Amino acid sequence: MGAEIRHVAREEWAATVRALRDEGYLMLTDLTAVDYLSHGNRVLPDDVVPERFEVVAGVLDLNERRRLRLRAQVPAAEPRIESLFAVHPGAEALEREVFDMFGITFDGHPDLTRILMPEDWEGYPLRKDYAIGRIPVQFKAAPR
């Protein structure tokens, strides 16, 4: 069974997830982001204005066997959205990962610090405009 997809206004993100929890969607299964820098022509409903970033969350209603995917547009000029930590405490590490990799701030998060990269790391590695790095690898038997 596929997931229903619901587009949520950024300003209604946490309130929508709270209302869904009260309707029986008790489990937050995942939370991530997408950078659409080079894919601006994606298909969205007519009432949804595309932005560079999109925060995506999955929730489950185990009693009714329903799955829902939530998508919120987040502008590059103000990459921030409300934290889901107060509704689903398990969002804590997921939001930190999105912050660390994409630079999206989660307002109200209790400890929004880097989780994968060193604290002094500059930039956000999963952004499409982040320079691709290269680590030289020397294999044992390979000529130099």
Buried (B, 14 or more C-beta within 10 A) or exposed (E): EEBEEEBBEBEEBBEBBBEBBEEBBBBBBEBBBBBBEEEEEEEBEEEBEBBBBBBBBBBBBEEEEBBBBBBBBBEBEEBBBBBBBBBBEBBBEBBBBBBBBBBBBBEEBEEBEBBEEEEEEEEBBBBEEBEEEEEEEEEEEEEE
